[in-house]
Amino acid sequence: MKKNIIAMNASIMIGLGSIIAAPSAYAESLSDLQQKKESIQEKRSGVESNISDTEKKIDNLHDKQLTAEEQIAAIEAKIAESTKKIDAKNAEITQTKKEIEALKEEIKVLKERIAKRNEVLKERARSFQETGGDVNYLEVLFGSSSFGDLIDRVGAVATIAEADRDILKQHELDKKDLEEKQTAVEKKLASLEVAKAELLEIQKQQKQQKQEKAALVKKLKQQTKKHEDEKMGLEEEKANLAAQETAIKSAINLEQNRLAELEAARKKAAAEAKKRAEQAAAQAASQAASQAAESKKQSSSSGSSAKSSSSPSSSSSQSSSNVSQVPAVSSGTFTRPSAGYVSSTMGERWNKQHAGIDIAASGTVPVVAAADGVVSRSYFSSTYGNVIFVTHSISGQQWTTVYAHLSSRQASTGSVVAKGQQIGIMGNTGHSYGQHLHFELHKGAWNYSKSNAVNPLNYIPN
């Protein structure tokens, strides 16, 4: 009997060792979070440097744009000035053309006068032809009838001769004046056209310069817009990184708190296991003492007295075995959640899919967490009865365990539980036929279709 007690204590202490052992997976998780935090801080620093560089580029582009716009303003002023000069030249050209039109009218009048004079000269020429090309002024003089008539005839002859000379002289003067006016106006018009052409060429160059500067400003604006978009994206990235850093810090704090809670849960589980071990040892010692006393009585009493004494011994043995022992915590990923035998496996059952296993046992049977985790739900369900859902994160993989039909729950929603920590008592609540634990294991989150369910017997000790 002593050997059995020692073996039982050794088994319990091995279980305690598994509970107390520090989980390296969670330590790695905390280390990973610290590394992620440092990586995010480094990225954030790089993004801030990029934002600073982009702001410098934007400022430089703004300066270039301002310079180009100032140059455009100066060119526009020159274009306005050249436009005024061109307008002035156009006005002069218009005035000169008016002068040319007026001169044409004068020339027309002069031509008419010249034509009339030509007619007079032609008349003289015909007269000369008829008289042999000579006028006999003596006949005119001697043909006078009186002295007064003679005086008149002498004056008339002198006047005619003088008129002929004046006509010829005036004809030459008018022609010369006409030619000079034509030459002067044509020169003036040509000069104005040249000046206007020069101004138009200057204005053309100025407009070309304005177009080039406008194209430069457009390009600078596009580059500025591009860098401003980049800056906006970088600032958004910076904000996201800041949010990530805040989230990581919170995650680190939560992980540290969770590890502290998990450590407390392990200690509690160890204390519970120790207490159960002590109780088991005390029960075993009491049972051994009772059996020794019974043997002594049997050796000194008659058969009838031995028969009457067998009943309390059996009652004592039955009462001591009413509370089931918790299975030893295994070294694998998941430990067995309760004592008992597997009464139903995973698979087709009653034309429905049975998404877990049933472990049955009589009496008071403690139910423990199959792995370290956080209680995601602890409530009463019409089908599951008293049920506890525990979420586990193991090597980056999420797992969910379900403990259903409990008679009582000892872990509330949000609490951290350790592997092997008691979370309830096996029962017969909800849609259940007889006391048992319905245990489910899901690789991922639990869902209504239970599509993530896996066979627990592949993961827990038999």
BALUM-251659 format. One line per field, with one value per residue (C-alpha): residue in three letters; x, y, z; residue number from 1. Coordinates in pm, 1 decimal, decimal comma. Last residue first. Example, Ala and Ser with C-alpha at 12.3 -4.5 7.8 and 13.67 -1.06 7.14 Angstrom:
% BALUM-251659
type: [Ser  Ala]
u: [1367,0  1230,0]
v: [-106,0  -450,0]
w: [714,0  780,0]
seq: [2  1]
END
This chain:
% BALUM-251659
type: [Asn  Pro  Ile  Tyr  Asn  Leu  Pro  Asn  Val  Ala  Asn  Ser  Lys  Ser  Tyr  Asn  Trp  Ala  Gly  Lys  His  Leu  Glu  Phe  His  Leu  His  Gln  Gly  Tyr  Ser  His  Gly  Thr  Asn  Gly  Met  Ile  Gly  Ile  Gln  Gln  Gly  Lys  Ala  Val  Val  Ser  Gly  Thr  Ser  Ala  Gln  Arg  Ser  Ser  Leu  His  Ala  Tyr  Val  Thr  Thr  Trp  Gln  Gln  Gly  Ser  Ile  Ser  His  Thr  Val  Phe  Ile  Val  Asn  Gly  Tyr  Thr  Ser  Ser  Phe  Tyr  Ser  Arg  Ser  Val  Val  Gly  Asp  Ala  Ala  Ala  Val  Val  Pro  Val  Thr  Gly  Ser  Ala  Ala  Ile  Asp  Ile  Gly  Ala  His  Gln  Lys  Asn  Trp  Arg  Glu  Gly  Met  Thr  Ser  Ser  Val  Tyr  Gly  Ala  Ser  Pro  Arg  Thr  Phe  Thr  Gly  Ser  Ser  Val  Ala  Pro  Val  Gln  Ser  Val  Asn  Ser  Ser  Ser  Gln  Ser  Ser  Ser  Ser  Ser  Pro  Ser  Ser  Ser  Ser  Lys  Ala  Ser  Ser  Gly  Ser  Ser  Ser  Ser  Gln  Lys  Lys  Ser  Glu  Ala  Ala  Gln  Ser  Ala  Ala  Gln  Ser  Ala  Ala  Gln  Ala  Ala  Ala  Gln  Glu  Ala  Arg  Lys  Lys  Ala  Glu  Ala  Ala  Ala  Lys  Lys  Arg  Ala  Ala  Glu  Leu  Glu  Ala  Leu  Arg  Asn  Gln  Glu  Leu  Asn  Ile  Ala  Ser  Lys  Ile  Ala  Thr  Glu  Gln  Ala  Ala  Leu  Asn  Ala  Lys  Glu  Glu  Glu  Leu  Gly  Met  Lys  Glu  Asp  Glu  His  Lys  Lys  Thr  Gln  Gln  Lys  Leu  Lys  Lys  Val  Leu  Ala  Ala  Lys  Glu  Gln  Lys  Gln  Gln  Lys  Gln  Gln  Lys  Gln  Ile  Glu  Leu  Leu  Glu  Ala  Lys  Ala  Val  Glu  Leu  Ser  Ala  Leu  Lys  Lys  Glu  Val  Ala  Thr  Gln  Lys  Glu  Glu  Leu  Asp  Lys  Lys  Asp  Leu  Glu  His  Gln  Lys  Leu  Ile  Asp  Arg  Asp  Ala  Glu  Ala  Ile  Thr  Ala  Val  Ala  Gly  Val  Arg  Asp  Ile  Leu  Asp  Gly  Phe  Ser  Ser  Ser  Gly  Phe  Leu  Val  Glu  Leu  Tyr  Asn  Val  Asp  Gly  Gly  Thr  Glu  Gln  Phe  Ser  Arg  Ala  Arg  Glu  Lys  Leu  Val  Glu  Asn  Arg  Lys  Ala  Ile  Arg  Glu  Lys  Leu  Val  Lys  Ile  Glu  Glu  Lys  Leu  Ala  Glu  Ile  Glu  Lys  Lys  Thr  Gln  Thr  Ile  Glu  Ala  Asn  Lys  Ala  Asp  Ile  Lys  Lys  Thr  Ser  Glu  Ala  Ile  Lys  Ala  Glu  Ile  Ala  Ala  Ile  Gln  Glu  Glu  Ala  Thr  Leu  Gln  Lys  Asp  His  Leu  Asn  Asp  Ile  Lys  Lys  Glu  Thr  Asp  Ser  Ile  Asn  Ser  Glu  Val  Gly  Ser  Arg  Lys  Glu  Gln  Ile  Ser  Glu  Lys  Lys  Gln  Gln  Leu  Asp  Ser  Leu  Ser  Glu  Ala  Tyr  Ala  Ser  Pro  Ala  Ala  Ile  Ile  Ser  Gly  Leu  Gly  Ile  Met  Ile  Ser  Ala  Asn  Met  Ala  Ile  Ile  Asn  Lys  Lys  Met]
u: [-573,9  -338,1  -470,9  -404,0  -529,2  -807,6  -932,3  -1050,0  -1053,6  -1328,1  -1265,2  -1591,1  -1796,3  -2095,8  -2174,0  -1816,6  -1534,0  -1212,4  -900,8  -803,9  -1108,2  -1107,2  -1437,4  -1506,1  -1850,0  -1795,7  -2027,1  -2316,4  -2616,3  -2819,9  -2738,2  -2902,9  -2825,1  -2678,3  -2542,8  -2225,3  -1846,8  -1717,4  -1551,5  -1239,1  -965,3  -619,3  -434,0  -293,3  -334,6  -639,4  -671,1  -1012,1  -1202,8  -1534,6  -1553,0  -1384,0  -1530,7  -1836,0  -2078,3  -2262,3  -2078,5  -2262,5  -1986,9  -1610,5  -1505,0  -1145,0  -1039,7  -704,9  -524,4  -186,9  113,6  310,7  11,0  -253,5  -541,6  -907,0  -1117,6  -1494,3  -1679,6  -2022,1  -2300,9  -2570,3  -2432,5  -2778,1  -2974,4  -2647,7  -2536,1  -2231,5  -1853,3  -1713,8  -1365,5  -1180,1  -814,4  -548,5  -296,0  -388,6  -645,1  -813,6  -938,6  -1265,1  -1306,3  -1520,6  -1754,0  -1917,2  -1948,8  -1736,4  -1794,2  -1572,3  -1762,5  -1571,3  -1610,8  -1801,0  -2068,2  -2207,5  -2572,4  -2766,9  -2770,1  -2390,8  -2145,3  -1797,2  -1602,5  -1599,3  -1851,2  -1806,0  -1439,2  -1355,8  -1313,9  -1079,7  -1090,1  -943,4  -658,5  -358,2  -291,1  40,2  219,6  393,3  88,8  -81,2  -168,4  -538,9  -748,4  -863,8  -1229,4  -1427,8  -1662,3  -1365,6  -1337,3  -1711,3  -1707,0  -1412,4  -1578,3  -1906,4  -1726,8  -1550,8  -1876,5  -2040,8  -1760,2  -1799,1  -2116,6  -1957,6  -1647,8  -1876,8  -2051,4  -1720,7  -1598,6  -1363,6  -993,1  -842,9  -1126,8  -1082,3  -713,7  -791,7  -1050,7  -802,8  -550,1  -817,7  -924,1  -564,1  -502,4  -822,9  -719,3  -374,3  -524,0  -771,3  -490,5  -273,4  -564,1  -633,6  -266,6  -255,8  -575,3  -420,6  -104,7  -306,5  -504,5  -184,4  -32,3  -343,2  -332,3  37,3  -34,0  -320,7  -90,8  165,4  -110,6  -222,7  134,9  166,9  -162,7  -46,2  275,6  78,7  -165,2  117,9  291,6  -37,1  -91,4  258,9  191,0  -133,6  42,8  317,0  54,1  -122,9  208,1  279,9  -61,0  -2,6  341,2  190,8  -71,1  204,9  398,9  94,1  30,6  398,5  384,4  70,6  251,2  550,6  331,1  142,3  474,7  598,4  274,8  299,6  660,2  557,8  277,5  515,9  767,2  495,6  392,3  756,6  785,7  454,5  563,2  892,4  699,0  471,9  777,4  931,8  609,1  592,0  942,0  847,6  529,3  727,3  972,5  687,3  522,2  844,6  883,4  520,7  565,6  877,9  704,0  410,2  640,9  842,1  525,9  393,1  714,3  749,4  389,1  421,2  741,6  591,2  284,2  491,2  707,8  407,9  243,0  559,6  603,4  243,8  275,3  570,8  393,7  78,5  273,9  459,4  134,7  -20,8  265,1  221,9  -150,9  -112,3  141,2  -86,5  -381,6  -193,3  -82,0  -439,5  -578,4  -328,8  -407,5  -779,1  -710,3  -512,4  -787,8  -894,9  -635,1  -522,8  -176,2  -126,7  -273,5  -102,3  222,4  167,4  187,3  157,4  382,7  332,5  222,5  -91,8  -312,0  -42,9  6,9  -365,4  -371,0  -83,9  -259,1  -566,8  -347,6  -200,7  -548,1  -645,5  -326,7  -419,3  -750,6  -578,6  -330,7  -619,0  -790,8  -465,7  -418,7  -770,0  -700,0  -366,5  -544,5  -792,0  -504,9  -337,1  -645,2  -635,2  -263,4  -329,4  -592,7  -336,3  -97,7  -358,2  -422,2  -47,8  -10,7  -291,3  -137,5  193,5  28,4  -145,7  189,5  345,5  65,4  101,7  476,8  403,9  147,3  392,9  661,2  424,9  334,2  706,4  752,1  451,0  585,9  922,4  743,1  557,7  887,5  1044,1  739,8  745,6  1115,7  1058,3  758,3  967,0  1236,7  974,9  823,3  1166,8  1238,7  900,5  983,4  1314,1  1137,5  864,9  1133,2  1304,7  968,8  914,9  1257,2  1185,4  848,5  1016,2  1262,0  981,8  783,1  1083,7  1139,4  773,9  785,3  1094,8  921,2  614,7  833,1  998,2  654,0  553,3  881,8  810,6  461,7  600,5  863,3  592,2  746,6  714,6  478,5  201,3  433,7  613,1  279,8  189,9  520,7  437,5  100,2  261,1  520,6  246,5  52,7  366,0  443,3  84,3  92,5  428,0  285,0  0,0]
v: [802,8  1103,6  1409,2  1517,7  1249,3  1157,6  1516,3  1453,1  1786,6  2053,1  2349,2  2302,6  2320,1  2438,9  2693,0  2814,1  2764,0  2947,1  2772,8  2409,4  2308,2  2054,2  1939,9  1768,4  1646,1  1550,9  1283,6  1223,9  1060,6  1156,9  1517,8  1811,4  2063,5  1953,8  1610,2  1684,8  1683,4  1949,9  2275,7  2478,6  2282,8  2392,2  2123,1  2368,7  2713,5  2937,7  3308,8  3459,1  3649,1  3467,8  3293,6  2975,3  2743,8  2612,0  2360,8  2043,6  2054,2  1944,4  2089,0  2161,8  2319,9  2375,2  2635,9  2655,2  2948,4  2876,4  3106,7  2845,8  2776,7  3043,4  2894,2  2998,6  2831,6  2777,9  2670,7  2506,9  2455,1  2301,3  2232,6  2225,0  2497,3  2676,9  2804,7  3035,1  3063,6  3214,4  3316,8  3164,9  3242,6  2979,7  2729,1  2375,4  2097,5  2301,6  2075,3  1893,8  1746,0  1429,8  1400,4  1059,7  856,9  872,3  937,9  1105,5  1202,6  1296,0  1580,3  1702,7  1428,8  1467,6  1373,2  1069,2  940,6  952,1  1012,6  1108,9  1180,5  906,8  812,6  660,5  748,9  638,1  849,0  1112,0  1463,8  1714,4  1493,6  1714,4  1913,7  2016,5  1714,8  1692,3  1537,8  1671,6  1371,4  1283,8  1442,6  1189,3  1099,9  1185,7  903,1  663,0  740,0  696,6  353,5  230,2  347,0  181,2  -146,4  -135,6  -52,7  -363,6  -611,0  -584,6  -790,2  -1072,8  -1075,0  -1091,9  -1389,1  -1561,0  -1525,4  -1254,4  -1231,7  -1259,9  -1061,7  -780,7  -751,5  -755,0  -482,4  -270,6  -308,0  -224,7  81,9  194,8  141,9  332,0  616,7  622,3  619,2  891,7  1100,4  1043,8  1137,0  1449,7  1543,5  1484,1  1685,6  1968,5  1948,8  1950,4  2251,0  2428,0  2346,9  2474,4  2792,8  2832,6  2776,5  3028,9  3283,3  3221,5  3255,7  3581,7  3711,9  3583,7  3752,8  4077,0  4062,3  3971,9  4255,8  4500,6  4372,0  4387,3  4743,5  4833,3  4653,7  4848,1  5177,2  5081,8  4981,2  5315,3  5497,2  5283,3  5372,9  5742,0  5722,4  5540,4  5812,7  6073,2  5885,6  5872,7  6242,9  6314,2  6107,8  6295,0  6622,6  6494,7  6420,8  6749,1  6936,4  6751,2  6836,9  7198,5  7215,2  7076,8  7331,6  7609,4  7496,2  7484,6  7837,8  7944,7  7798,5  7953,3  8292,3  8269,2  8190,3  8485,7  8710,2  8578,2  8648,9  8992,5  9071,3  8945,8  9153,2  9458,6  9408,6  9360,9  9680,0  9875,4  9738,2  9820,1  10171,3  10227,8  10099,0  10332,1  10628,9  10546,2  10508,8  10836,6  11022,9  10873,2  10949,1  11302,9  11358,0  11221,5  11439,5  11748,9  11678,9  11632,0  11944,0  12145,3  12023,4  12108,2  12440,0  12530,3  12419,5  12604,0  12909,0  12925,3  12897,6  13157,7  13398,3  13362,8  13413,1  13715,2  13883,9  13836,6  13967,7  14272,8  14359,5  14313,1  14539,1  14815,3  14780,4  14804,4  15123,8  15250,2  15169,5  14910,6  14647,3  14419,8  14554,0  14393,9  14052,4  14046,2  14139,3  13847,7  13596,4  13274,0  12986,5  12605,7  12626,4  12813,6  12501,8  12305,9  12582,8  12593,1  12216,5  12248,8  12522,2  12303,9  12017,6  12250,1  12339,5  11970,2  11891,4  12156,8  11986,5  11651,0  11810,1  11949,9  11609,7  11445,0  11698,5  11628,5  11252,6  11312,0  11509,4  11224,1  10977,4  11199,5  11175,0  10794,8  10795,6  11018,6  10769,7  10494,5  10697,4  10731,3  10356,0  10290,9  10533,7  10362,1  10023,2  10156,1  10270,8  9934,2  9764,1  9986,4  9907,1  9535,3  9565,9  9707,8  9437,7  9171,1  9327,4  9317,0  8956,5  8872,5  9022,1  8825,5  8507,2  8570,1  8607,1  8281,8  8108,3  8232,7  8123,4  7780,7  7741,3  7835,3  7599,3  7321,4  7372,7  7371,5  7048,8  6884,6  6986,4  6846,9  6519,8  6489,9  6549,3  6296,7  6042,8  6093,3  6047,8  5727,7  5595,5  5670,7  5496,1  5195,1  5177,0  5216,8  4944,6  4709,6  4783,2  4707,3  4393,5  4278,6  4341,6  4152,3  3862,2  3851,9  3839,1  3555,3  3375,3  3388,4  3256,6  2960,0  2896,8  2800,7  2802,1  2466,2  2491,9  2281,1  2012,4  1988,6  1954,8  1662,2  1495,1  1563,9  1389,4  1079,5  1068,4  1101,9  812,6  596,1  673,7  588,3  261,4  165,7  237,5  0,0]
w: [-2409,6  -2411,1  -2597,8  -2959,2  -3199,0  -2954,5  -2983,0  -3343,6  -3522,5  -3542,5  -3774,8  -3970,1  -3652,1  -3855,4  -3581,6  -3558,4  -3309,1  -3403,6  -3527,6  -3501,6  -3298,9  -3012,1  -2858,2  -2524,2  -2409,7  -2046,6  -1906,3  -1669,4  -1837,6  -2140,2  -2231,6  -2409,7  -2138,5  -1805,3  -1709,1  -1517,7  -1499,2  -1261,0  -1367,1  -1453,8  -1276,2  -1394,0  -1594,3  -1850,9  -1705,8  -1721,3  -1788,3  -1711,2  -1977,0  -1930,4  -1593,1  -1470,7  -1200,6  -1390,1  -1241,3  -1345,7  -1674,5  -1993,2  -2220,2  -2224,5  -2557,7  -2670,1  -2926,1  -3104,6  -3267,5  -3425,6  -3373,8  -3183,2  -2956,0  -2902,3  -2704,2  -2673,0  -2403,0  -2435,8  -2118,8  -2109,6  -1858,1  -2079,0  -2427,7  -2590,5  -2406,8  -2329,3  -1988,1  -1988,9  -1987,9  -2306,1  -2433,1  -2138,1  -2205,7  -2264,2  -2134,8  -2240,5  -2177,7  -1904,2  -1624,4  -1545,4  -1194,3  -1161,0  -862,1  -890,6  -1207,4  -1522,3  -1892,6  -2153,1  -2468,1  -2783,8  -3029,0  -3336,0  -3337,9  -3689,2  -3705,3  -3819,1  -3456,6  -3452,1  -3737,1  -3616,6  -3297,6  -3033,0  -2766,1  -2421,6  -2385,1  -2028,3  -1719,2  -1578,5  -1714,3  -1963,7  -2093,2  -2166,6  -2482,7  -2641,4  -2497,0  -2157,6  -1989,7  -1679,0  -1460,9  -1476,9  -1202,4  -941,9  -917,5  -604,0  -483,1  -426,2  -56,4  -3,4  -169,7  38,8  359,3  263,2  179,8  510,3  685,9  529,0  587,4  964,1  974,9  777,3  996,5  1301,3  1145,0  1062,3  1418,1  1539,4  1615,3  1264,3  1107,4  1356,2  1269,2  896,7  951,3  1144,0  863,0  598,7  793,5  828,0  455,0  369,8  596,5  440,8  87,3  184,1  332,2  23,7  -203,6  1,5  -7,6  -380,1  -429,7  -229,8  -434,7  -756,8  -635,4  -534,8  -874,4  -1051,4  -842,4  -917,7  -1283,6  -1274,0  -1110,0  -1384,3  -1642,2  -1484,2  -1498,8  -1855,0  -1940,9  -1782,4  -1982,7  -2293,8  -2231,7  -2180,0  -2492,6  -2687,1  -2566,4  -2680,7  -3010,3  -3053,2  -2984,0  -3229,2  -3484,4  -3437,7  -3479,2  -3785,6  -3927,2  -3857,2  -4020,4  -4319,5  -4346,3  -4321,5  -4588,9  -4814,9  -4763,7  -4830,7  -5147,9  -5254,3  -5177,6  -5376,1  -5678,3  -5643,6  -5628,8  -5937,7  -6116,1  -6000,1  -6117,9  -6457,9  -6485,8  -6378,4  -6642,1  -6908,7  -6805,3  -6826,3  -7175,1  -7277,7  -7138,4  -7327,2  -7643,9  -7573,9  -7533,5  -7853,2  -8041,5  -7880,8  -8005,2  -8351,6  -8344,7  -8238,1  -8525,2  -8770,0  -8641,0  -8684,3  -9037,7  -9121,4  -8982,7  -9188,8  -9501,9  -9438,8  -9384,2  -9694,1  -9902,4  -9768,0  -9847,1  -10198,0  -10288,8  -10156,6  -10350,3  -10673,8  -10644,5  -10570,5  -10875,6  -11101,9  -10968,5  -11020,6  -11378,4  -11471,5  -11298,6  -11524,9  -11841,4  -11749,2  -11645,6  -11980,9  -12172,1  -11954,6  -12017,5  -12391,4  -12369,4  -12142,6  -12372,7  -12675,0  -12479,5  -12365,7  -12721,4  -12844,7  -12578,0  -12663,8  -13029,7  -12962,7  -12775,7  -13067,8  -13309,1  -13556,6  -13468,3  -13748,9  -13724,0  -13383,2  -13462,2  -13794,4  -13618,2  -13364,3  -13644,6  -13437,5  -13542,0  -13574,2  -13931,2  -13849,4  -13831,2  -13653,7  -13400,5  -13334,4  -13290,4  -13040,9  -12853,2  -12823,2  -12705,3  -12446,5  -12326,4  -12316,9  -12127,4  -11881,2  -11827,3  -11779,8  -11539,6  -11340,4  -11333,5  -11236,3  -10960,5  -10832,3  -10837,0  -10670,2  -10402,2  -10355,5  -10349,7  -10092,8  -9878,1  -9909,4  -9830,2  -9531,4  -9419,2  -9468,4  -9259,9  -8985,4  -8988,2  -8984,4  -8696,3  -8507,3  -8583,6  -8459,4  -8136,0  -8097,7  -8156,7  -7891,3  -7648,4  -7723,8  -7663,7  -7317,6  -7239,2  -7358,0  -7136,8  -6837,9  -6923,9  -6932,2  -6583,3  -6453,1  -6613,9  -6445,7  -6111,4  -6181,6  -6262,1  -5938,0  -5736,6  -5902,0  -5831,5  -5466,5  -5444,0  -5597,9  -5333,8  -5056,6  -5197,0  -5216,5  -4857,5  -4749,5  -4927,2  -4740,5  -4406,7  -4493,9  -4589,7  -4253,8  -4077,4  -4279,0  -4176,0  -3809,3  -3842,7  -3999,3  -3708,9  -3455,0  -3635,1  -3627,0  -3257,3  -3180,8  -3394,5  -3204,7  -2870,9  -2994,5  -3106,0  -2763,9  -2600,1  -2831,8  -2768,6  -2397,7  -2474,3  -2666,9  -2398,4  -2145,2  -1794,3  -1611,2  -1309,8  -1466,5  -1601,7  -1266,6  -1088,8  -1314,0  -1229,1  -862,9  -906,1  -1058,8  -780,7  -517,4  -672,7  -691,1  -326,3  -222,9  -422,3  -265,3  80,8  0,0]
seq: [462  461  460  459  458  457  456  455  454  453  452  451  450  449  448  447  446  445  444  443  442  441  440  439  438  437  436  435  434  433  432  431  430  429  428  427  426  425  424  423  422  421  420  419  418  417  416  415  414  413  412  411  410  409  408  407  406  405  404  403  402  401  400  399  398  397  396  395  394  393  392  391  390  389  388  387  386  385  384  383  382  381  380  379  378  377  376  375  374  373  372  371  370  369  368  367  366  365  364  363  362  361  360  359  358  357  356  355  354  353  352  351  350  349  348  347  346  345  344  343  342  341  340  339  338  337  336  335  334  333  332  331  330  329  328  327  326  325  324  323  322  321  320  319  318  317  316  315  314  313  312  311  310  309  308  307  306  305  304  303  302  301  300  299  298  297  296  295  294  293  292  291  290  289  288  287  286  285  284  283  282  281  280  279  278  277  276  275  274  273  272  271  270  269  268  267  266  265  264  263  262  261  260  259  258  257  256  255  254  253  252  251  250  249  248  247  246  245  244  243  242  241  240  239  238  237  236  235  234  233  232  231  230  229  228  227  226  225  224  223  222  221  220  219  218  217  216  215  214  213  212  211  210  209  208  207  206  205  204  203  202  201  200  199  198  197  196  195  194  193  192  191  190  189  188  187  186  185  184  183  182  181  180  179  178  177  176  175  174  173  172  171  170  169  168  167  166  165  164  163  162  161  160  159  158  157  156  155  154  153  152  151  150  149  148  147  146  145  144  143  142  141  140  139  138  137  136  135  134  133  132  131  130  129  128  127  126  125  124  123  122  121  120  119  118  117  116  115  114  113  112  111  110  109  108  107  106  105  104  103  102  101  100  99  98  97  96  95  94  93  92  91  90  89  88  87  86  85  84  83  82  81  80  79  78  77  76  75  74  73  72  71  70  69  68  67  66  65  64  63  62  61  60  59  58  57  56  55  54  53  52  51  50  49  48  47  46  45  44  43  42  41  40  39  38  37  36  35  34  33  32  31  30  29  28  27  26  25  24  23  22  21  20  19  18  17  16  15  14  13  12  11  10  9  8  7  6  5  4  3  2  1]
END
